[in-house]
Every structure is written in structure tokens, then in C-alpha cells.
Amino acid sequence: MTDAVDDLKALLASDDRFAAPERGDLLQGTVIAQDSHGLIVDLGQKRDGVVPQSDLEKIPEEDAQLKTGDLVSVMVINPVDPDGNLLVSISQARESGDWLEARRVMSNDELFNAEATSFNKGGLLVPFGHITGFVPASHLSGLPRGLDDEERLSYFNKMIGKQIPLKIIEVDPQRRRLVLSERKAIRQWRQDQKADVIKALKEGEHRKGVVTSLREFGAFVDIGGADGLIHISELSWTRIEDPSVVLEIGQEVETLIIRLDTANNRIGLSLKRLEPNPWDLAKDQIEVGQELEGEVTVLSAPGAFVLVKENLEGLLKTPNGPGDLTPGLKVKVRVVDFSLERERLDLELVDQTS
């Protein structure tokens, strides 16, 4: 008999109908009464839910025209108010679906377009269903730097009513925070576009493009909707220390696709491989012990690079420092080592000719 009683207690404890509602719970019920103070909703609980009139005023007028017998979804906002009522909200229940949708959109890295409807001193306000998202100023791609407060607010005002691409970066229903980013949306769009371009490319193809930026490690080139990198070592067969010596922003160039990294969305390009390989050309022209005349091109830590044939440089080691060697100096050198496989030419100084 004791076991049966215990089983009944466990069953009652597990039945949601007898569980006390908590703040944030979503429930469904039937309207059983309405007056100037709001609605009374039968929720299948020990107490009926009360929807304040102030909550009904937050939803569209046509949706607030509820009558006895209508089914409604509500969210618990206070399990027990000072008067002992179970306060529930129709407007927040409607918003809960939008919070779930926002979380889904963020999880799937989806992008969408929306209009800013208002702003505050920190950024733009954008509707997302029945809730409002916030785009911080730091996440606006076109906001100029160095604006004072008045200029910034003027910029925000000009954005009202404009469609902007957005990405959700934070969803916090408890704090009612929905944070959006235009900057990250544009960045992701470019990455997605680049992924599509990569699928259509093949290594070994020639592609014309435009130089979009220069960095100390190389140059980025737009080859039709996607930027590829020409590493500094792929700019020329001779040693280059500053890409701006070879290229300038806006310049049109023809490139060779040498690497496609779909996993990391990267495109490797080359300029030098469109020209004959000077190492192949030199295989029958250079041998160890041979004396050559050349010109110092670049000084480096291990020594100086010397141009001995067109696009072919060798390393002249200078363990005691460069001495009188300077770029442009004519020198006579002797071949110490020559390796086609490693593309390496080691030299020793014979004489300075000028």
C-alpha cells in the first residue's frame, strides 16, 4: 500500500498541471473574462492568469480584440504579485517567438536586411519582429572616425529608413539584449562571395585583377569579387622588401593562381611565375668556381644579394658586416655553391669593380 501511495505522489509531482509557474514560463490558456483592467485567462493552474490592460496596449489593436473563449499564449511575468495575482503577458509571449527566431538566425550565421527606425547616442535601433535590436556605432561600416557627438547623431539620423545588411551577434532575452552588426554582416557576405568565387577557380589559371591594398607581407588583388594574396616572395624572382616598389593600389595586373585553400577561404596568387624561371634558364650557364660580375641589390643580415643574371640573385655572405657594400655597387664574385632544387646560389667576393 505504501508503494502505491508513493507512486501517486511521484505522479502528481511530475504532472505539469500541478507545478507552480515560474517567471518566464510560456503557457497557453483560454480567455474567460475581460474588463477595463485587462483579461482573465484560464491556464489550467490553481489560479487564473491576469493580463493587465497596460500589456494589451503594447500589441496591435486588431490583435488585442480578444473575446471570451479565445485561446492565447502568455508568458509569466510575476508568479505572485502584491495582490496575490498570477501576472502574465501576451506581448512578451509574442516576443518570445522572436527571441527564439533571433537565436536560430544567429546560430545559422544568417544575414538579413532591415531598416533602422530610430537611434540613440550609442547607435541605431532596428525592429526584429516584435522586439528591437541595437546596432552599436562601432558595428556600422560607414561611420567616419573622429566625429563629435553632434556629427555622429547627424549620421545616425541619415541612416533612418535605409536598408542595411545585418548579422546577429548577441541574443539575451533575460536582459532584453539583441545586438546586431552591419560590419560583420558585410565581412561575412564578402567571405561567402569569396567562397563562391573559389569554387569556380582552378590552380594554374591566369586571372586579371586590381590591386586593392598593399601590406608589408604582400599585395591583395581583387580577381572578380574575391581578394587573393600575392605574397611578397611571389612578386618577383628578385628579392623585394617593399611591395610598393612593384605595385600600387588600383593597378591592373595579370596573376597566376597558385593555391586555393577552400577550408580557410584563401587564394594564393603569383606575379613572378608568369615570367620564365631564371633558375631553369641558368642551369647550363652557372657552375661552381665560375667568376661572375653582378650588382648588389639588397643588404640583409647574412650578407648581400647580388644580381648576376636577369632575375637571378645570389647571396654574398659577409660575416663581418657589409663593409663597403651598398645597393647598386658593381662587384666580381665567385660561385661557391649552386643548387637548382633549393634555388640557391652562394657567392664569395672576388673584387669590387665600382
Helices and strands as residue ranges (DSSP letters): H 2-14, G 16-18, E 26-35, E 38-42, E 49-52, H 53-56, E 71-78, E 86-89, H 90-107, E 111-115, E 118-120, E 123-128, E 131-136, G 137-139, H 149-159, E 163-172, E 177-181, H 182-199, E 206-215, E 218-222, E 227-231, G 232-234, G 243-245, E 252-261, E 266-270, G 272-274, H 278-282, E 291-299, E 303-309, E 312-317, E 330-339, E 344-352
